[in-house]
Amino acid sequence: MQTFSTRPFEPPVDPGVLRAQVRAFLAEHQPAGDAASRANSWAVADRTFTRALGKAGFIGMIWPKDYGGGGRHPLERYIVLEELLAAGAPVGMHWIADRQGGPLLLRYGTEAQRRDLLPRMAAGELYTCIGMSEPGSGSDLASVRTRGEREGDHWRISGQKVWTTNAHHAHYMIALVRTGERSQRQEGLTQFLIDLKSPGVAVRPIIDLVGGHDFNEVFLENVLVPDAMRVGEEGAGWRQVTAELSLERSGPERYLSSYALLLEFIRVCGDRPAPAAAELIGRLTAELWTLRHMSRSTAAKLAAGEDPALEAAIVKDLGNSFEQALPRMIQAISDVDLASDSAFARALALLLQIAPSFSLRGGTREILRGIIARGLGLR
Ligand SMILES: Cc1cc2nc3c(=O)[nH]c(=O)nc-3n(C[C@H](O)[C@H](O)[C@H](O)COP(=O)(O)OP(=O)(O)OC[C@H]3O[C@@H](n4cnc5c(N)ncnc54)[C@H](O)[C@@H]3O)c2cc1C
C-alpha cells in the first residue's frame, strides 16, 4: 500500500540538540519583529528566509536523500516545525511544498516529477499552492467545475480557482480538475501540477480584512498542461486529495497561530500576574500542552504509514477552537487600548480580526465535525 510514510529514515537525534540547532539558525536568520509580525507566521512568505532554511536542511527533511531531502525522522521534522512556529518565523513561502506538494509527489508522482521538482523544493527555491476551492465549491469540493480535456499528450484546462493562498508567489498550483463526466462527481477528478507562468493563467489578488494579500483568484483559460504534469492516475484525484488532508490538518500550525500573543501576554503580565491573568495563562498552557500531544501522536501515526483522518480532524477542530478563542479570552481580562501602538495591542487587534478564518482554511468546523461523527460511528 502507498502511504505518506517516508521510511526508512534515520533514528532521531536528541531533541535538545535539534532544538538548539534550530534556535541557533533563527538567531542568525529570523527577521527582526514584534509579536504582531510573529502571529500566524505560517501565512507570512519570505523568500530569503525560506532559502536559508532550505540551505540549512530544514525543508523536505523527511524526504529521501536521493531527491534532495534529508532522510530524517518525521518526529525531528515535527520538532523543527514547532520551533519555527513558536518563534513566529516566516515560513509561508515553502509551507505548502514542504507539507503537501513534496509528499504528494513522493506518494503519487512520477520518477521524472520527483527528480525534477523535489530537490528544488527542498532547497527552498520552488513553491506550490493548492488549487482546490472554486466559487461554489468549498466544502462540497467534489462539485469542482474546472475542466480538463485530453488533447494528445496534453490537457486543455479551463476554469477558476479561488482563495488560492500564495498563488502570486508559487511556481506550480496543485489543481483538482474535472476530467470525467460531471455525473461521476468524485470519480471524475484528476490532480495536475499547473505551471503558473503558462499562457492562459491569470492570478488576481484578493485583499483581506487587514489589508493583506495572501490569497488570490486564479483564472485558467485554455491552459495547455503536459500529461507529464498529471499527478497520479486519471480519475484518482478525489482519493489523493482526501488522503492529503491528514497532512494538512494535524500539524502544529493548527494550534499555534495565536501563540505569539500568548507569549506577549505573559511578557506584559510580568513576574507577578494578577490572579485572573495567572489563571488564564495556566489554563491556556495546559490546553496547549494537550493539543501538542495529540498533534504529535497524529504525526507518529502518519510516520508509521497510517492514514489518521479522524485524529487529524479532531486535532484541527480542537486546535482551531483554541487559537481562535485565545485572543478573545486575553482581550476579556486586559484593559488594553486596541488603537494604541504597543506590540501587545497590535498583535491582539490583528488576531481578533483574522482568527475567524482559522476554522475555515483547510476545512470548516462543521465539515470536520461531520468527519468526526462518522469516524466515531455516528451516522
Ligand atoms: C485563510 C484561508 C486560506 C485558504 N487557502 C486556500 C487555498 O490555498 N486553496 C484552496 O483551494 N482553498 C483555500 N481556502 C478555502 C477554504 O478551503 C474554503 O473557504 C473552505 O473549504 C470553505 O468553503 P467555502 O468558503 O466555499 O464555504 P462553504 O462551503 O460555502 O461553507 C459556508 C458555511 O456553510 C457550512 N457548511 C457547508 N456545507 C455544510 C454541510 N454539509 N453541513 C454543515 N455545514 C455546512 C460551512 O461549514 C460554512 O460555515 C482558504 C480559506 C481561508 C479562509
The ligand as an SDF file (V2000), in Angstrom:
LIG
                    3D

 53 58  0  0  0  0  0  0  0  0999 V2000
   -7.2210   31.8880    5.1290 C   0  0  0  0  0  0  0  0  0  0  0  0
   -7.7500   30.9450    4.0860 C   0  0  0  0  0  0  0  0  0  0  0  0
   -6.8790   30.3510    3.2030 C   0  0  0  0  0  0  0  0  0  0  0  0
   -7.3580   29.4660    2.2210 C   0  0  0  0  0  0  0  0  0  0  0  0
   -6.4680   28.9210    1.3350 N   0  0  0  0  0  0  0  0  0  0  0  0
   -6.9270   28.0870    0.3620 C   0  0  0  0  0  0  0  0  0  0  0  0
   -6.0270   27.5580   -0.6090 C   0  0  0  0  0  0  0  0  0  0  0  0
   -4.8150   27.8350   -0.5800 O   0  0  0  0  0  0  0  0  0  0  0  0
   -6.5130   26.7470   -1.5660 N   0  0  0  0  0  0  0  0  0  0  0  0
   -7.8300   26.4080   -1.6250 C   0  0  0  0  0  0  0  0  0  0  0  0
   -8.1940   25.6290   -2.5040 O   0  0  0  0  0  0  0  0  0  0  0  0
   -8.7280   26.9140   -0.7350 N   0  0  0  0  0  0  0  0  0  0  0  0
   -8.2990   27.7360    0.2560 C   0  0  0  0  0  0  0  0  0  0  0  0
   -9.1970   28.2780    1.1590 N   0  0  0  0  0  0  0  0  0  0  0  0
  -10.6150   27.9970    1.0010 C   0  0  0  0  0  0  0  0  0  0  0  0
  -11.1970   27.0720    2.0650 C   0  0  0  0  0  0  0  0  0  0  0  0
  -10.7720   25.7500    1.8560 O   0  0  0  0  0  0  0  0  0  0  0  0
  -12.7260   27.2080    1.9800 C   0  0  0  0  0  0  0  0  0  0  0  0
  -13.0500   28.5330    2.3910 O   0  0  0  0  0  0  0  0  0  0  0  0
  -13.4430   26.2360    2.8640 C   0  0  0  0  0  0  0  0  0  0  0  0
  -13.2790   24.9180    2.3930 O   0  0  0  0  0  0  0  0  0  0  0  0
  -14.9620   26.5540    2.9350 C   0  0  0  0  0  0  0  0  0  0  0  0
  -15.5070   26.6910    1.6520 O   0  0  0  0  0  0  0  0  0  0  0  0
  -16.4140   27.9610    1.2700 P   0  0  0  0  0  0  0  0  0  0  0  0
  -15.6430   29.1910    1.6340 O   0  0  0  0  0  0  0  0  0  0  0  0
  -16.8460   27.7910   -0.1410 O   0  0  0  0  0  0  0  0  0  0  0  0
  -17.6480   27.9010    2.2430 O   0  0  0  0  0  0  0  0  0  0  0  0
  -18.9470   26.9620    2.0960 P   0  0  0  0  0  0  0  0  0  0  0  0
  -18.5320   25.5700    1.7440 O   0  0  0  0  0  0  0  0  0  0  0  0
  -19.9270   27.6420    1.2200 O   0  0  0  0  0  0  0  0  0  0  0  0
  -19.4820   26.9560    3.5910 O   0  0  0  0  0  0  0  0  0  0  0  0
  -20.1910   28.0600    4.1660 C   0  0  0  0  0  0  0  0  0  0  0  0
  -20.6700   27.6420    5.5370 C   0  0  0  0  0  0  0  0  0  0  0  0
  -21.5980   26.5400    5.4110 O   0  0  0  0  0  0  0  0  0  0  0  0
  -21.1620   25.4370    6.1970 C   0  0  0  0  0  0  0  0  0  0  0  0
  -21.4570   24.1740    5.5070 N   0  0  0  0  0  0  0  0  0  0  0  0
  -21.1590   23.8610    4.2260 C   0  0  0  0  0  0  0  0  0  0  0  0
  -21.5450   22.5880    3.9440 N   0  0  0  0  0  0  0  0  0  0  0  0
  -22.0830   22.0970    5.0900 C   0  0  0  0  0  0  0  0  0  0  0  0
  -22.6420   20.8390    5.4580 C   0  0  0  0  0  0  0  0  0  0  0  0
  -22.7060   19.8200    4.5870 N   0  0  0  0  0  0  0  0  0  0  0  0
  -23.0670   20.6710    6.7310 N   0  0  0  0  0  0  0  0  0  0  0  0
  -22.9780   21.6840    7.6400 C   0  0  0  0  0  0  0  0  0  0  0  0
  -22.4880   22.9100    7.3410 N   0  0  0  0  0  0  0  0  0  0  0  0
  -22.0180   23.1150    6.0960 C   0  0  0  0  0  0  0  0  0  0  0  0
  -19.6560   25.6180    6.3350 C   0  0  0  0  0  0  0  0  0  0  0  0
  -19.1510   24.9190    7.4560 O   0  0  0  0  0  0  0  0  0  0  0  0
  -19.5250   27.1310    6.4390 C   0  0  0  0  0  0  0  0  0  0  0  0
  -19.7610   27.5320    7.7610 O   0  0  0  0  0  0  0  0  0  0  0  0
   -8.7570   29.1590    2.1390 C   0  0  0  0  0  0  0  0  0  0  0  0
   -9.6200   29.7650    3.0560 C   0  0  0  0  0  0  0  0  0  0  0  0
   -9.1540   30.6400    4.0190 C   0  0  0  0  0  0  0  0  0  0  0  0
  -10.1270   31.2750    4.9580 C   0  0  0  0  0  0  0  0  0  0  0  0
  1  2  1  0
  2  3  1  0
  2 52  2  0
  3  4  2  0
  4  5  1  0
  4 50  1  0
  5  6  2  0
  6  7  1  0
  6 13  1  0
  7  8  2  0
  7  9  1  0
  9 10  1  0
 10 11  2  0
 10 12  1  0
 12 13  2  0
 13 14  1  0
 14 15  1  0
 14 50  1  0
 15 16  1  0
 16 17  1  0
 16 18  1  0
 18 19  1  0
 18 20  1  0
 20 21  1  0
 20 22  1  0
 22 23  1  0
 23 24  1  0
 24 25  2  0
 24 26  1  0
 24 27  1  0
 27 28  1  0
 28 29  2  0
 28 30  1  0
 28 31  1  0
 31 32  1  0
 32 33  1  0
 33 34  1  0
 33 48  1  0
 34 35  1  0
 35 36  1  0
 35 46  1  0
 36 37  1  0
 36 45  1  0
 37 38  2  0
 38 39  1  0
 39 40  1  0
 39 45  2  0
 40 41  1  0
 40 42  2  0
 42 43  1  0
 43 44  2  0
 44 45  1  0
 46 47  1  0
 46 48  1  0
 48 49  1  0
 50 51  2  0
 51 52  1  0
 52 53  1  0
M  END
$$$$
